[in-house]
Amino acid sequence: MKMQLNGMSAAAIPGAAWHKSARSNAAGNCVEVARLEDGEIAVRNSRFPEGPALIYTAAEMAAFLRGVKDGDFDFAL
């Protein structure tokens, strides 16, 4: 299994099936995610699909999503 590294080119992640939210706007300003073979989650900017991807464990992503749902990041809006 190939090791995925934070900041690596999203194009270099083999077999990644990228998904974006149905709530994405027409300008393409959105985040895309892909579940990797080892269960980690890759995140990239849809405007730069060949650009860098950030890699998170499933636990890290779950904690982040709980925080979003709980409003922990509403200050940034």
Stockholm file with secondary structure:
# STOCKHOLM 1.0

chainA/1-77         MKMQLNGMSAAAIPGAAWHKSARSNAAGNCVEVARLEDGEIAVRNSRFPEGPALIYTAAEMAAFLRGVKDGDFDFAL
#=GR chainA/1-77 SS CCCCCTTEEGGGSTTCCCEECTTCCTTCCCEEEEECTTSCEEEEETTCTTSEEEEECHHHHHHHHHHHHHTTTGGGC
#=GC SS_cons        CCCCCTTEEGGGSTTCCCEECTTCCTTCCCEEEEECTTSCEEEEETTCTTSEEEEECHHHHHHHHHHHHHTTTGGGC
//
